[in-house]
């Protein structure tokens, strides 16, 4: 019935979709298996893409030729650039999306991808021959052969849904859990554990009194995620801010005795940075109010997602508490919030390619690795898809470092440090965030991806054209001068020191209060020059030029640091290195190094419990 595939991808969420698309685009014959063809790339929780550091990841995926950014742009209902009051290293794009359209668009893209087949079924086991994967077995009893397998199972592995004392199997509400695969992997020798995540009530917007809420509109001039020519947002839907109060908290506390989280029925570890509302009022008992966001689920639906009100309390408790929030006194709900517990596999069992150390050609991507978030999942998916294709074609592996991309930070953190709670990306996790901005993801990554055949020639041409225009504008402002007569009125208006003589335009751009756009509008020569350039993507090019000029010294310093650190990552360590034989190493370092088996001295230095003294011992031993 089935031919032997190059790659089988198990799970069609955000990780599986990006993995299947990348591998197929590169030329592998791919089979994507999912338990429900109607829920491809489902937004299981918040109908939004991006946010702090997460927006950078989506830009990086797009720069490499992935589809998450393109799908987002086609389905956006609101766009905001977060952290604009801070420096550009912190700017993070975020989009509110139409949940149903998002899934439909992803399915459309996948169905129009050559080399990609589909099958609706449950995978219950991986098939192996010695230390190599050979395929999968399905719930229907089918054995399908493949040269490589990517597992992207999300929250479905032995998933249990909790609503108060009610428990039932499921990977998402209304969808059954995946059984058998964890046990199959455990039998091979993989370690597994349990994690927990949750989601809030969905509210009928017809029953919300929006006059009591704060309206939050999108940006006046919304941007996009993709560096390609995707649609620009013409209209937007507003979100709304609400607040809990003491009455809400008291109503929630009524259900604490029946809470699966407090009673111990939930064993898995939940996300620290996205806790349930009952966890928040328990941990922060001194706070009388918590902020909530009512976010529309799409263009043509009345359903609202109440962000910040995630809960596993009994449904009647959730309902009663909800109605004590100003604006929600008469609210009706479509479904209650719930917690979900699921199996994951600690990611220290993986290499940088996301291939497992135990079984060759077997890859894990997404929540199976202990992460949370569509963006983190999609990033792992594209890396797994790329590397599975490269491995079976005997080509060099594709690895992004911590100074290349947030994706590099994500994977290095996972395989080096492991997880003790669902891993979520933040800008604070990236030590080179001045280099890893959302605006330059294409400049950083498109050429790397083009080299392996994923990013198209057209994408590379766009990037090269962008670089050319940026250099032209930089050259012009470094060379051309502006007179006091032409610019002093503007400088007075913004309370900036006026000129007494001509200066180079660049010197004005270096002033924090001055923007390049303002100078373009006020300096005739600059205006004429900029508007003589290609208008395509001109606003983004102007923005990036300004960043490069203003932050030139910071960028240079960070590049110097990365060069120094890269030297440690160039010192290789063998997989079979006997750390326990080095008696000078601390016991903790010896145990951690033996378990994780770092590939380089640089990776070893980032392992928790490995001290600088331990690193020095390794370097001396290696004769460096």
Secondary structure, 3 states (H helix, E strand, C coil): CCCCEEEEEECCCHHHHHHHHHHHHHCCCEEEEECCHHHCCCCCCCCEEECCCHHHHHHHHHHCCCCHHHHHHHHEEEEEEECCCCCHHHCEEEEEECHHHHHHHHHHHHHCCCCEEEEECCEEEEEEECCEEEEEEECCCCEEEEEEEEECCCCCECCEEEECCEEEECCECCECCECCHHHHHHHHCCCCEEEEEEEEEEEEHHHCCHHHCEEECCCCCCCCCCCCCCCCCCCCCCEEEEECCHHHHHHHHCCHHHCHHHHCCCCCECCHHHCCHHHHHHHCCCCCCCEEEEEECCCCCCEEEEEEEECCCCHHHHHHHHCCCCCCCCCCEEECCEEEEEEECCHHHECCCCEECCCECEEECCHHHCECCHHHHHHHHHHHHHHHHHHHCCCCCCCCCCCCCHHHHHHHHHHHHCCCCCECCCHHHCCCCCCCCHHHHHHHHHHHHHHHCCCCHHHHHHHHHHHHHHHHHHHHHHHCEECHHHHHHHHHHCCCCCCCCCEEHHHHHCCCCCCHHHHHHHCHHHHHHHCCCCCCCHHHHHHHHHHHHHCHHHHHHHHHHHHHHHHHHCCECCCCCCHHHCCCCCHHHHHHHHHHCCCEHHHHHCCCCCCHHHHHHHHHHCCC
